[in-house]
Amino acid sequence: MTLQLREKPKFSQPPLPLKERHEEQKLWLDGISWERFKNLDASFEGIPSIRLSYATGVLEIMTISPKHEYLKSTLSVLLEAYMREKDIRHYIRGGFTLMKEGETSGEPDESYCIGEDKELPDLIIEVIITSGSINKLDIYKPKGVPEVWFWKSNKLRVFHLKGEDYQEVIRSEFLPELDLDTLLHYTQYQDQYDAVQAFVKNIRE
């Protein structure tokens, strides 16, 4: 669904209220200037259940579902457990906004620096429950983020920035010994604590 926004919207409340169900909702608006995006972004400040992304004139507004947050946190704790067990120095950077002034803006689900702490994360994680209109790689490419992971429909895809574009790879270039299929297996556990315990046991064996 693409809408042309002709008048400045006036929101008395968020246009995408969270429903009492485990679903995400997305709305995208085409033809939005950077200035209008910044105004809308400011209007949603302080509402953690809503996330805005912007690229090349397209604004995407998304509600964050409990399922999204559970999958994101499960993938994160598994990855962090792996790095601790393998004694890989890492720094959790979280979901702060990555912005290329006048062009793109987005907030990853999780991000990490590997080896040493840096201003720009080495690795970004994105969990996709509902597909949207913006390719998140278009948001992170102008910032030069080296690696982006996507979880979608029980599949894990990894993209590494090579030259001026991202290419899909079968292993992380920052964590080359990590078997992604094994990691994905443990994200499907119903109990998050049990998933981490079983994954750590698997690593040690």
C-alpha positions in Angstrom: 0.0 0.0 0.0 1.5 3.3 -1.1 -0.1 6.6 -0.3 0.7 10.1 -1.6 0.7 12.5 1.3 -0.5 15.9 0.1 -1.3 17.7 3.4 0.7 17.7 6.6 -0.8 15.0 8.7 -2.2 15.9 12.1 -2.1 13.1 14.6 -3.9 13.3 17.8 -2.7 9.7 18.5 -0.4 7.3 16.7 -2.0 6.2 13.4 -1.0 2.6 13.9 -2.2 1.7 17.5 -0.9 -1.6 18.9 -3.7 -4.2 19.0 -4.0 -6.8 21.7 -2.6 -9.5 19.4 0.9 -10.6 18.3 1.0 -8.8 14.9 3.0 -6.0 13.4 1.5 -3.3 11.2 3.3 -1.2 8.6 2.2 1.9 6.8 4.4 3.5 4.1 4.1 7.0 2.6 5.7 8.0 -0.7 6.9 11.4 -1.7 8.0 12.5 1.8 10.7 15.2 2.0 13.5 14.9 4.5 12.1 17.9 6.4 8.7 16.4 6.7 10.2 13.1 7.8 12.1 14.9 10.6 8.8 16.6 11.7 7.0 13.3 11.8 9.9 11.6 13.6 9.8 14.2 16.3 6.0 13.7 16.7 6.6 10.1 17.6 9.4 10.7 20.0 9.0 8.8 23.2 6.7 6.1 21.7 8.9 3.0 21.8 6.3 0.8 20.2 6.5 2.6 16.9 9.5 2.8 14.7 10.1 5.0 11.7 12.4 4.3 8.7 13.2 6.6 5.8 14.9 6.1 2.4 14.7 8.0 -0.9 11.5 9.8 -0.1 9.7 6.8 1.3 8.6 6.8 5.0 7.7 3.5 6.7 5.9 3.5 10.1 5.9 0.2 11.9 4.5 -1.0 15.2 6.7 -3.4 17.2 5.0 -6.7 18.2 5.8 -8.9 21.2 6.8 -11.7 18.7 9.3 -9.4 17.1 10.9 -8.4 20.4 11.0 -12.0 21.6 12.7 -13.2 18.4 15.1 -10.3 18.4 16.1 -10.9 22.1 16.4 -14.7 21.5 18.8 -14.2 18.6 20.8 -11.6 20.5 21.3 -13.7 23.7 22.3 -16.7 21.6 24.8 -14.7 19.7 26.2 -13.1 22.8 26.5 -16.5 24.5 28.5 -17.8 21.5 30.9 -14.8 21.6 31.4 -15.2 25.3 32.1 -19.0 25.0 34.5 -18.4 22.1 36.2 -15.4 24.0 35.4 -13.0 21.2 35.6 -9.5 22.4 32.3 -7.7 21.5 30.4 -4.6 22.4 26.6 -4.3 22.3 25.5 -1.1 20.6 21.8 -1.6 20.7 19.2 -0.1 18.5 20.3 3.5 18.1 19.3 5.6 15.0 21.7 5.4 12.1 21.1 8.4 9.9 22.6 9.8 6.7 21.6 13.4 6.9 19.1 14.3 4.2 19.0 10.7 2.8 18.2 7.8 5.1 17.4 7.0 8.7 16.7 3.7 10.4 17.1 1.9 13.8 18.4 -1.6 13.8 16.9 -4.2 16.1 20.4 -4.9 17.6 24.0 -4.1 16.7 27.5 -5.1 17.7 31.1 -4.0 17.4 33.5 -6.9 17.2 37.0 -6.8 18.5 36.9 -3.2 19.7 34.2 -0.5 20.4 33.6 1.8 17.5 31.2 4.6 16.5 29.8 2.5 13.7 28.7 -1.1 14.5 30.3 -4.0 12.6 27.2 -6.2 12.6 23.5 -5.3 12.6 20.5 -7.7 13.3 17.1 -7.2 11.7 14.1 -9.3 12.5 11.3 -9.1 9.9 7.9 -10.3 10.8 6.0 -8.3 8.2 7.6 -7.2 4.9 7.8 -3.5 4.2 8.5 -1.2 1.3 12.0 -0.2 2.4 15.0 -2.4 1.8 17.0 -1.9 5.1 20.2 -2.5 3.2 19.6 0.9 1.5 19.5 2.5 4.9 22.8 0.9 6.2 24.8 1.1 2.9 25.3 4.9 3.0 26.7 4.6 6.5 29.0 1.8 5.5 27.8 -0.8 8.0 29.9 -3.9 7.1 27.5 -6.7 7.8 23.7 -7.1 8.2 21.8 -10.2 9.3 18.1 -10.7 8.5 15.8 -13.2 10.3 12.6 -13.8 8.4 10.2 -16.8 8.3 12.6 -19.0 10.3 15.5 -18.3 7.9 18.7 -16.4 8.5 20.4 -14.5 5.8 23.7 -12.6 6.1 24.9 -9.7 3.8 28.3 -8.3 3.8 29.3 -5.0 2.2 31.7 -5.6 -0.6 32.8 -2.5 -2.4 29.7 -0.4 -3.0 27.0 -3.0 -2.5 25.9 -5.8 -0.2 26.4 -9.5 -1.2 24.8 -12.4 0.5 27.3 -14.8 2.2 26.9 -18.2 3.8 29.0 -17.2 6.9 29.6 -14.1 8.9 32.9 -12.5 8.0 33.2 -11.4 11.6 32.3 -14.8 13.1 33.4 -17.2 10.4 33.4 -20.3 12.7 29.7 -19.8 13.7 27.4 -22.2 11.9 24.3 -20.1 11.1 22.0 -23.2 10.7 22.9 -24.3 14.2 22.2 -20.8 15.6 18.9 -20.7 13.7 17.9 -24.1 15.2 18.1 -22.7 18.7 16.1 -19.6 17.9 13.1 -22.0 17.4 13.1 -23.3 21.0 9.9 -22.3 22.8 11.8 -21.5 25.9 14.5 -18.8 25.6 16.4 -19.9 28.7 16.5 -23.5 27.6 17.6 -22.4 24.1 20.7 -20.6 25.5 21.6 -23.5 27.8 21.3 -26.1 25.0 23.3 -23.9 22.6 26.1 -23.4 25.1 26.2 -27.1 25.7 26.5 -27.7 22.0 29.3 -25.2 21.7 31.3 -26.8 24.5 30.9 -30.2 23.1 
